[in-house]
Structures are given as C-alpha cells and as structure tokens.
C-alpha cells in the first residue's frame, strides 16, 4: 500500500456520486463516536488504488467496500461488518451474516441496481463535510 494511505483503521469505499451511498456515510459518521472509520470514494485515486490492491474491479463496482488491514469485504458482508463495528443496536444486524450470502447479496444487488433511480445521483463526487475533525477522516 502506498505510504499516503493509512492502513491502521478500517476504510469504507463508497460510490461518491450515489445519494444512497453518501447517506450511508453520513449515517456512519455520527455513530462512529471513536472515529475509527476512514472514507474514500470509489472514484478517487485512493479508492482506485485500494480496489486494485485487493483484486477488485476499478470500474463499475456497485458496492460498498470495507477494507480492514489485509481483509476486504463487499456488499452485504461490508454492511454487516460496519454495523457490528458500530456496536449498540446496530450490532443486532450481526446475526444476519448467518443468512446465505447469496440471498443477502441478491437483496443488496436489487437495491444497488436501482439506487440512482430511487435516491438520485450527484453530478460529481460529494465533498466531505466542512467539519475539520470529520474532514480528516476522508482520504484523498
């Protein structure tokens, strides 16, 4: 991994033009009270580098990606793992990991295929919030 990309915290890669994906990041931020998660858009140089490093396609990936050290999680696995790390009531999503991945990812793909139509799309990647503490958690 390049020296500019920290690997000591889990990194959430998200579709920077997707309103649903941006909403998910905005959901995580206030609930991650310890500031554990870092964020980068799939379209960014950091996102592309991390995708390539983990053997994931660097174009047209329709998934939230969670990178934890050498491990990489996509689709429903990423969402469940993020929820478990947030703890509290969100950890209740954890047992859903025992549902067949094929079923979980079918549901995930169903929403992902319709996310722009249902939730809209931005013309360009969203900028991180103006809050300095939060802004530092976004990798460029």
N, C-alpha and C positions, 0 to 999 in steps of 0.2 A: 504494500500500500504506500502511496506517496506520503512524504513527510507532512504535507499540509493537512491531510485528512486524519483527524484523531480517531483512534480505534478503541479508546478506553470506555466509551459509552455506546449504548445501542443507538443505531441510526435508522430513522424512518425515512424511506424514499417514497415520494408521493407524486402524483400527476399534478404539476404546478398550474395547469390551466383548467382543471376539473373543480367545479364548485363543491361537489360532494367530498372530494379528497382534501381540499383546503378546509372544509368544515370539520373533517375528521382531525386534522392537525390542530385546528382551533379548539376542538373538544379535548384533545390530549393536554395541551399547554397548561391550563389552569389546574388540571387534575394531577399533573406530574409535579407535585409540590417540591420534590427534591431536585428537580431539574436534570433528571437522568437522561432523557431522550434528546438526541440531536436530530436535525431535519435537513433534507435536501430534496429538491425536485428531481424527478426522473430525467428532466430535460437539461439539467445543469451539467457542467463539466464534472463536478464531483459525483453526481448521480450516475452519469455515463461510465465514469472510471470504476465506481463501485460495482455496477452491474456487470461490466466486463470482467472484473477481478473475480466475481463469484459465478461466472459462466452463465449469466442471464442475458437475454437479448437486450440490446441497447436501443432498439427502436420498437415502437408499438407494444410495449409491455403494459398490459392493462391490470395492474395490481399494485397494491401497497406492498412494499418490501421492507422487512425488518432485518437489519444486519447486527448481529451480536458477535463480536470478535470474529472467529472464522466461520460461524454459522450464519445461514441465510434462510429466511422464512418468507413465503409469498402467500398471497390470497388469504384464505380463512386462517391458515396457520399463523400468519403475521398478525391478524386482527386479534386472535385469541391470545397470542403471546403478549401483545401490547396490553390487553385488558388485564391479564394476570399480573403483569408488572406494575400496572397502576394500582392494583390491590383494591381493598374495600369491596364495595358492592360489584365493581367491575370484574373482580376475580371470580364471581359467580359464572361468568362465561367460560371459565376454565374447563369444566366437565364436558362442554360441547366438543372438546378435542377428541372425545371418545366416539363421537358420531363418525361414520365413514367419511374420510376425506373427499371421496368422490361426490358425496351428497353435499357436503359443506361447500366445496369449490363450485359445484353446479349452481348453488344459490348465489355464491359470490359472483360468478360469471354472469348470471342472469341480471343482477343489478349493474355490474360493470359495463355490460353491453348497452345499457340504457341510461347510464349516468349523465351523459351530456344532454340527452333529450329531457330527462326528468329534472335535473338540477342545474343545467346550463353549463356554459363553458366561457372562460375568460379569453380575451384576445392574446394575452401574454401571461407568463408565469406571475403568480401573485408575489408581491413583495412581503417580506417578514414584517411583523408588527413593529411599530415605532418604539416600543418599549425596549430600552437598551439591554436589560437583562435577558429578555426573551430573544431579541435580535441576535445575541451572541450564540444562541443555540442553533441557528441556521447556518449551514455550511455553504460556502460559495465556491 
